[in-house]
Amino acid sequence: MALSSPKRSDASAARLGGADKSAHQYQRPGPPTPTHRVTQTVAGTPAPGHYGMEAIAVWHDATSQAEWLAPSDLASLRLLCDMIDRRDGLVAGHASSRDVVQLDTLILKTMAQLGLTPASRIQLGLATVEAETKLELFLAGGTHADTGTDD
């Protein structure tokens, strides 16, 4: 004896989302929009004193220029700077290139998660590509991009 599914009325099918399947089509989310604003930033947060010069430079650049970073991102930023210091120690100690490459991979992943690479900023909707106009170039005293001449 074969089992059959019970018949549903249109009203019960509608309550369960099965009456009109076209009304429940999945909408794929688009890329994030830059309308999300961080209300508290990490601007001006001093770097911990134990970092080397390169890690301090990354800390300063991130806290002064990455307006999207929030205080909750400071732990990841500290981790990034720790890895940069560790990398400097590995290179100075002539560690194996495999160890340095593995650490470089982690550094790049952490930078991308924080939006500190050009590609990650584009994915997050934080960066736009702008072409330099001839007027802007002229006012800056540069050369024309298309001809390479001063005009």
Residue pairs with C-beta under 8 A, 6 or more apart in sequence:
8 16
8 18
10 19
13 19
14 20
17 24
31 123
31 125
32 124
32 125
33 125
34 125
34 126
38 67
38 68
38 69
38 70
40 70
40 71
41 67
41 69
41 70
42 62
42 63
42 66
42 69
42 70
42 71
42 73
42 74
42 77
43 63
43 64
43 67
44 63
44 64
45 63
45 71
45 74
47 55
47 56
47 59
47 60
47 63
47 81
48 78
48 81
51 59
51 81
51 84
51 85
52 84
52 85
52 88
54 84
54 85
54 88
55 81
55 82
55 84
55 85
55 88
56 81
58 80
58 81
58 84
59 77
59 81
62 69
62 77
62 80
62 114
62 116
63 69
63 77
66 114
66 115
66 116
68 115
68 124
68 126
69 77
69 114
69 115
73 114
76 110
76 113
76 114
77 114
79 110
80 107
80 110
80 111
80 114
80 116
83 103
83 106
83 107
83 110
84 107
86 103
87 100
87 103
87 104
87 107
90 99
90 100
90 103
91 100
108 117
111 117
111 120
112 119
112 120
113 120
114 120
115 121
115 124
115 126
118 127
121 127
132 145
134 144
134 145
137 143
137 144
137 145
138 151
143 149
143 150
144 150
144 151
